[in-house]
């Protein structure tokens, strides 16, 4: 058995809702819509589980800021 739902939404209302989002929420929405959200979620999970070690700011810019 499946249940279907129909939602009517005007494009203008959707656009206005997106315009009202703060910068961080817009970035999250972009990641979700672009498909990169899954990759970032996977990487975050790897970092939290300590499967990978993140680089410090100094390590990242070691050869650049000398």
Secondary structure, 3 states (H helix, E strand, C coil): CCCCCCCCCCHHHHHHHHHCCCHHHHHHHHHHHHCHHHHHHHHHHHHHCCCCCCCCHHHHCCCCCC
